[in-house]
Amino acid sequence: MTVAAPDIAIEVKGLTKSFNGREVVHDLSMQVKRGSIYGFLGPNGSGKTTTIRMLCGLLTPDSGEGTCLGFDIRRDADKIKRQVGYMTQRFSLYQDLSVRENLEFVARLYGVRDAPAAAREMIGRLGLSGRENQLAGELSGGWKQRLALGACTLPNPQLLLLDEPTAGVDPKARRDFWNEIHGLAAEGLTVLVSTHYMDEAERCHEIAYIAYGNLLAHGTVDEVIAQSALATYVVTGEGLGALAHELAGRSGVDMVAPFGTSLHISGRDHAALEATIAPYRSRTGQHWQHGAPSLEDVFIELMSRTRDNFQ
Ligand SMILES: Nc1ncnc2c1ncn2[C@@H]1O[C@H](COP(=O)(O)OP(=O)(O)OP(=O)(O)O)[C@@H](O)[C@H]1O
């Protein structure tokens, strides 16, 4: 395979992987730009982690090829690994070491010349000043996660893998975390992140939706919404529960979903959807508006379509 252009961090073609005779990633091709934040979404067990691990040589594909940071994902896995920071779902630092001790330990492990200085700098960057002597195990969830981010970026990786990094973290801490990720990406770090949160997907430069081993959609959020070709109506007013019940499963109606005080009704066959909803639109007490589908509408519709193919 030819060496990827310098502004491309990852380029892979036809990646396939099976475990125990079951294919969990099927013929996946994709490209990730350097300095971008690339989000992976999809149902549990759909192959996101397996994909991310293959993209950076942590796992060898059964077939397919590609490059990561200019290295071959099959032949140069060791070289890639040295450039990768990996933050897993589980807190993997020493609970009974302090914030400073943990960071110094990581710095030494990676051969950073002045480990105390590197740890000090990271403590400042993460806003952990004043907490440096606190035991890692005594930090709140949000601070633990910041420390984990600090530890995996301290060796200055070029690629950062984040596996559901904000599961169980409060909204303020999540926002701070994402601001930090954007800061790192602006400095040139490429970030691959798996998430189940729609608001996080919307904060990625590009996203990929993987279901049951297949890459079903990818691009910017706007591109993924546009590709879906889904027509969506947003209905507000009274009796939305009954309306949802009446419309579910009717011709042209692929999805009915309540969103707060409104109901989203979506379908791919625009003509059939229009015909079905026509008699309902003149009802008093309900207001219909043609709206853009949300990312969640698109993902739920994609998922409902593929589950049948998989089972
Ligand atoms: N080392 C392994 N050996 C056997 N099966 C595996 C291995 N790693 C993953 N799998 C299986 O492959 C499938 C895909 O797993 P993967 O972790 O990639 O999914 P995921 O989309 O990241 O899931 P989640 O959202 O739950 O983290 C699952 O059925 C999982 O059990």
The ligand as an ORCA input file, in Angstrom:
! r2SCAN-3c Opt
* xyz 0 1
  N     -10.493    -10.874     22.180
  C     -11.735    -11.263     21.883
  N     -12.061    -12.571     21.825
  C     -13.298    -12.984     21.506
  N     -14.318    -12.146     21.216
  C     -14.071    -10.816     21.242
  C     -12.761    -10.306     21.587
  N     -12.818     -8.940     21.520
  C     -14.087     -8.618     21.180
  N     -14.841     -9.739     21.000
  C     -16.262     -9.782     20.593
  O     -16.380     -9.031     19.408
  C     -17.604     -8.303     19.378
  C     -17.297     -6.836     19.161
  O     -16.680     -6.312     20.352
  P     -16.185     -4.813     20.490
  O     -15.619     -4.677     21.861
  O     -15.336     -4.444     19.335
  O     -17.559     -4.001     20.389
  P     -17.900     -2.511     20.830
  O     -18.727     -1.972     19.710
  O     -16.667     -1.779     21.181
  O     -18.806     -2.749     22.128
  P     -19.113     -1.814     23.430
  O     -19.900     -0.639     22.947
  O     -19.923     -2.747     24.256
  O     -17.778     -1.467     24.035
  C     -18.310     -8.598     20.696
  O     -19.247     -9.608     20.465
  C     -17.189     -9.088     21.588
  O     -17.664    -10.003     22.541
*
